[in-house]
Amino acid sequence: MTSQRKFGPKQPDHPSVGQECPACHVPFAESDYTTLVVLGPGSDEEAQQRRDQGRPYNAVASEIHWDCSEQMS
């Protein structure tokens, strides 16, 4: 069981419909469910410092299919 948030189903006009999922390389489609995978603070020095201090920070994330995230857990 994952603790990630499940988004969807995607509407036909969602901006990510047609973009490739970085996990499986299949484009997102209408009615897909997705989640966000947190990658870390990126190049933001303040966010890196906050992470290092164990404080909340704004993270860079990547959208993937919900089913892809379930296969990773």
Backbone as a chain_set.jsonl record, in Angstrom:
{"seq": "MTSQRKFGPKQPDHPSVGQECPACHVPFAESDYTTLVVLGPGSDEEAQQRRDQGRPYNAVASEIHWDCSEQMS", "coords": {"N": [[0.853, -1.19, 0.0], [0.575, 2.17, -0.865], [1.555, 5.467, 0.213], [1.184, 7.603, -1.309], [-0.539, 10.268, -3.005], [-3.393, 9.827, -5.011], [-4.28, 10.923, -8.169], [-6.874, 11.893, -10.396], [-9.72, 10.677, -12.299], [-8.009, 11.562, -15.341], [-9.003, 14.367, -17.228], [-10.075, 15.041, -20.625], [-8.976, 17.487, -21.464], [-6.781, 17.945, -19.885], [-3.542, 19.276, -19.192], [-1.348, 17.453, -19.221], [-2.131, 15.258, -20.708], [-1.225, 13.155, -23.293], [1.459, 13.613, -22.928], [4.563, 11.955, -22.203], [4.87, 9.353, -19.817], [7.39, 9.281, -17.416], [8.157, 6.901, -16.228], [7.165, 4.569, -17.582], [7.081, 5.259, -20.22], [4.782, 5.479, -21.737], [2.298, 7.482, -23.162], [0.318, 9.793, -21.205], [-3.191, 9.431, -20.843], [-6.661, 10.267, -21.427], [-8.741, 9.639, -18.683], [-6.81, 8.323, -17.186], [-5.189, 7.524, -14.081], [-2.951, 9.153, -11.912], [0.109, 9.892, -10.069], [2.35, 11.829, -8.004], [5.837, 11.728, -7.903], [8.227, 12.462, -5.624], [11.23, 14.119, -6.186], [13.163, 15.619, -4.959], [14.882, 18.593, -3.664], [15.871, 19.885, -5.913], [17.756, 22.401, -7.656], [17.498, 24.548, -5.991], [18.913, 26.421, -3.593], [18.062, 27.301, -1.039], [15.949, 25.514, -0.536], [17.427, 23.156, -0.477], [18.978, 23.566, 1.819], [16.958, 23.663, 3.761], [15.985, 21.043, 3.517], [18.281, 19.637, 4.364], [18.315, 20.403, 6.994], [16.181, 19.096, 7.959], [13.755, 20.301, 7.678], [10.561, 21.409, 6.333], [10.24, 21.747, 2.762], [9.95, 23.067, -0.593], [9.556, 20.797, -3.13], [10.909, 19.265, -6.119], [8.989, 17.444, -8.393], [7.783, 14.547, -10.199], [5.322, 13.543, -12.477], [3.725, 10.428, -12.707], [2.15, 7.42, -14.02], [-0.414, 5.99, -11.974], [-0.486, 3.189, -11.786], [2.155, 2.584, -12.449], [3.493, 3.553, -10.198], [2.563, 1.793, -8.277], [3.766, -0.557, -9.047], [6.351, -0.001, -8.395], [6.416, -0.034, -5.654]], "CA": [[0.0, 0.0, 0.0], [1.371, 3.392, -1.001], [1.038, 6.639, 0.919], [1.129, 8.696, -2.278], [-1.872, 10.725, -3.379], [-3.856, 9.378, -6.325], [-4.971, 11.976, -8.9], [-7.579, 11.426, -11.595], [-9.244, 10.375, -13.646], [-7.647, 12.717, -16.174], [-9.984, 14.879, -18.171], [-9.465, 15.138, -21.957], [-8.273, 18.751, -21.668], [-5.691, 18.109, -18.914], [-2.301, 19.609, -19.908], [-0.381, 16.358, -19.37], [-2.616, 14.233, -21.639], [-0.362, 13.086, -24.47], [2.875, 13.646, -22.525], [5.081, 10.636, -21.858], [5.156, 9.002, -18.419], [8.819, 8.992, -17.318], [8.402, 5.555, -15.701], [6.874, 3.501, -18.552], [7.195, 5.868, -21.549], [3.482, 5.471, -22.406], [1.681, 8.796, -22.936], [-0.868, 9.911, -20.357], [-4.412, 9.461, -21.642], [-7.905, 10.574, -20.74], [-9.198, 8.674, -17.67], [-5.694, 7.77, -16.419], [-4.905, 7.966, -12.722], [-1.522, 9.418, -11.779], [0.606, 10.353, -8.779], [3.587, 12.588, -8.097], [6.998, 11.146, -7.232], [9.1, 13.546, -5.175], [12.612, 13.898, -6.586], [14.052, 16.338, -4.047], [14.809, 20.048, -3.719], [16.405, 20.462, -7.144], [18.923, 23.282, -7.516], [17.16, 25.653, -5.089], [19.809, 26.333, -2.433], [17.294, 27.425, 0.204], [15.247, 24.241, -0.346], [18.444, 22.168, -0.096], [19.322, 23.827, 3.219], [15.814, 23.254, 4.57], [16.009, 19.58, 3.514], [19.406, 19.206, 5.192], [17.966, 20.7, 8.389], [15.003, 18.319, 8.312], [12.601, 21.203, 7.654], [9.773, 21.321, 5.107], [10.748, 22.501, 1.613], [9.272, 22.822, -1.858], [10.316, 19.781, -3.853], [10.687, 18.976, -7.528], [8.286, 16.159, -8.488], [7.498, 14.074, -11.545], [4.052, 12.831, -12.576], [3.762, 9.115, -13.351], [0.903, 6.662, -13.896], [-0.646, 5.364, -10.676], [-0.074, 1.787, -11.873], [3.627, 2.556, -12.41], [3.923, 3.737, -8.801], [2.22, 0.573, -7.548], [4.764, -1.57, -9.422], [7.606, 0.382, -7.755], [6.362, -0.231, -4.2]], "C": [[0.89, 1.242, 0.0], [0.742, 4.535, -0.218], [0.949, 7.84, -0.024], [-0.319, 9.031, -2.613], [-2.189, 10.299, -4.8], [-4.678, 10.496, -6.961], [-5.705, 11.365, -10.093], [-9.025, 11.135, -11.291], [-8.961, 11.646, -14.445], [-8.792, 13.077, -17.106], [-9.309, 15.055, -19.533], [-8.642, 16.406, -22.175], [-7.134, 18.972, -20.671], [-4.384, 18.342, -19.666], [-1.321, 18.448, -20.091], [-0.871, 15.218, -20.268], [-1.772, 14.302, -22.908], [1.114, 13.154, -24.144], [3.293, 12.259, -22.041], [5.316, 10.477, -20.364], [6.643, 8.653, -18.328], [9.13, 7.578, -16.822], [8.228, 4.468, -16.759], [6.95, 3.962, -20.0], [5.915, 5.773, -22.387], [2.836, 6.825, -22.137], [0.488, 8.722, -21.98], [-2.087, 10.07, -21.258], [-5.598, 9.868, -20.77], [-8.29, 9.38, -19.868], [-8.066, 8.005, -16.887], [-5.687, 8.336, -15.003], [-3.394, 8.108, -12.602], [-1.18, 9.761, -10.328], [1.869, 11.166, -9.03], [4.668, 11.887, -7.296], [7.944, 12.299, -6.9], [10.547, 13.191, -5.511], [13.607, 14.602, -5.668], [13.961, 17.836, -4.26], [15.314, 20.67, -5.013], [17.584, 21.368, -6.852], [18.667, 24.487, -6.602], [17.963, 25.516, -3.795], [19.058, 26.427, -1.107], [16.549, 26.12, 0.499], [16.225, 23.15, 0.074], [18.816, 22.328, 1.372], [18.201, 23.357, 4.138], [15.745, 21.727, 4.655], [17.082, 19.066, 4.468], [19.137, 19.409, 6.681], [16.746, 19.9, 8.852], [13.735, 19.146, 8.357], [11.829, 21.021, 6.363], [10.372, 22.192, 3.993], [9.891, 22.194, 0.394], [10.142, 21.888, -2.687], [9.972, 19.771, -5.339], [10.024, 17.6, -7.567], [8.021, 15.827, -9.945], [6.193, 13.287, -11.52], [4.269, 11.501, -13.291], [2.388, 8.457, -13.216], [0.796, 6.053, -12.497], [-0.174, 3.911, -10.7], [1.445, 1.648, -11.855], [4.124, 2.679, -10.97], [3.633, 2.497, -7.974], [3.234, -0.532, -7.837], [6.105, -1.276, -8.749], [7.607, 0.053, -6.265], [6.385, -1.693, -3.815]], "O": [[1.84, 1.339, 0.777], [-0.472, 4.56, -0.014], [0.672, 8.958, 0.411], [-1.207, 8.184, -2.514], [-1.344, 10.4, -5.689], [-5.653, 10.965, -6.375], [-5.21, 10.429, -10.722], [-9.494, 11.324, -10.168], [-9.604, 12.675, -14.241], [-9.451, 12.213, -17.685], [-8.088, 15.203, -19.593], [-7.712, 16.406, -22.981], [-6.574, 20.067, -20.613], [-4.131, 17.681, -20.673], [-0.534, 18.464, -21.038], [-0.104, 14.3, -20.561], [-1.622, 15.362, -23.516], [1.947, 12.797, -24.977], [2.474, 11.492, -21.535], [5.89, 11.356, -19.721], [7.116, 7.809, -19.089], [10.255, 7.106, -16.982], [9.039, 3.546, -16.837], [6.889, 3.139, -20.914], [5.953, 5.963, -23.603], [2.824, 7.278, -20.993], [-0.247, 7.735, -21.948], [-2.037, 10.743, -22.288], [-5.537, 9.817, -19.541], [-8.169, 8.232, -20.297], [-8.339, 7.193, -16.004], [-6.118, 9.464, -14.76], [-2.644, 7.285, -13.127], [-2.061, 9.9, -9.48], [2.392, 11.183, -10.145], [4.449, 11.497, -6.149], [8.401, 13.017, -7.789], [11.03, 12.11, -5.171], [14.774, 14.215, -5.61], [13.065, 18.308, -4.959], [15.194, 21.882, -5.19], [18.331, 21.13, -5.903], [19.533, 25.35, -6.461], [17.722, 24.607, -3.0], [19.382, 25.713, -0.158], [16.516, 25.669, 1.644], [15.883, 22.304, 0.9], [18.954, 21.338, 2.09], [18.454, 22.731, 5.166], [15.481, 21.173, 5.722], [16.83, 18.174, 5.278], [19.664, 18.681, 7.522], [16.327, 20.014, 10.004], [12.754, 18.757, 8.99], [12.385, 20.525, 5.384], [10.941, 23.249, 4.265], [9.19, 21.182, 0.356], [11.321, 22.16, -2.916], [8.898, 20.206, -5.754], [10.447, 16.689, -6.856], [8.031, 16.701, -10.812], [5.985, 12.456, -10.636], [4.909, 11.445, -14.341], [1.566, 8.88, -12.404], [1.801, 5.65, -11.911], [0.463, 3.448, -9.753], [1.966, 0.683, -11.296], [5.064, 1.991, -10.572], [4.39, 2.181, -7.055], [3.526, -1.351, -6.965], [6.91, -2.186, -8.551], [8.67, -0.121, -5.671], [6.346, -2.02, -2.629]]}, "num_chains": 1, "name": "protein.A"}
